[in-house]
Amino acid sequence: LEKESSKPTILCDNSGAVSISTGQSSSARTRHIDIRHHFVKEKIQEGEIEMRQIPSADNAADMFTKALTPSRLAACMKVIGMAA
């Protein structure tokens, strides 16, 4: 069972974004990212928010960015509490 959290949680299906944001990855390839773009990373380090990786199949945000089948759209809507 997953522990309930009172912190806002960002669900992300991109492992690279999760690694960079949670401080688990740092390399020459990411050094070009300007410090002003580290807002999420700072909030995670300060304990104000959490970030968790999820499978792409469970990413409800896809309904805003991709063309989906009617059944997949209905499933995404259900996840965020919208009626189909």
C-alpha positions in Angstrom: 0.0 0.0 0.0 1.2 3.5 -0.8 1.5 6.0 2.0 -0.8 9.0 1.8 1.0 12.3 1.6 -0.1 15.7 2.5 2.3 17.2 0.0 1.4 17.8 -3.6 2.8 15.0 -5.7 3.9 15.5 -9.3 3.4 12.3 -11.3 5.8 12.0 -14.3 6.4 9.3 -16.9 9.8 10.6 -17.9 12.6 8.9 -15.9 15.1 11.6 -17.0 13.0 14.4 -15.7 12.4 12.6 -12.4 16.1 11.9 -12.0 17.1 15.5 -12.6 14.3 17.0 -10.5 15.0 14.7 -7.5 18.8 15.3 -7.7 19.6 11.7 -8.6 21.3 12.7 -11.8 23.8 15.3 -12.6 26.1 15.3 -15.6 27.8 17.4 -18.1 24.8 17.0 -20.3 22.5 18.7 -17.8 24.8 21.5 -16.7 23.4 23.8 -19.5 20.1 24.0 -17.7 19.9 27.5 -16.2 19.5 27.7 -12.5 16.3 29.6 -12.8 14.7 26.4 -14.3 15.4 24.5 -11.1 12.2 25.6 -9.3 10.7 22.1 -9.0 14.1 20.6 -7.9 14.3 23.3 -5.1 10.8 22.6 -3.9 11.5 18.9 -3.8 14.7 19.5 -1.8 12.8 21.8 0.6 10.2 19.1 1.2 7.3 21.1 -0.2 6.4 18.8 -3.0 7.2 15.2 -4.1 7.8 13.7 -7.5 7.1 10.1 -8.4 7.6 8.2 -11.7 4.6 6.4 -13.1 4.2 4.2 -16.1 3.2 6.0 -19.3 0.0 4.0 -19.4 -1.1 5.6 -16.1 -0.3 9.2 -17.1 -3.7 11.0 -17.2 -2.0 14.1 -18.6 -1.8 12.3 -21.9 -5.4 13.4 -22.5 -4.2 17.0 -22.9 -1.2 16.2 -25.1 -2.0 13.2 -27.3 -4.8 11.8 -29.5 -6.3 9.0 -27.5 -8.9 6.3 -28.2 -12.3 6.9 -26.6 -11.7 4.2 -24.0 -8.2 5.6 -23.1 -9.7 9.1 -22.9 -12.5 7.9 -20.6 -9.9 6.1 -18.3 -7.8 9.3 -18.1 -10.9 11.4 -17.3 -11.9 8.9 -14.5 -8.4 9.3 -13.0 -8.8 13.0 -12.5 -12.4 12.8 -11.4 -14.1 14.0 -14.6 -17.3 12.3 -15.8 -17.1 10.7 -19.3 
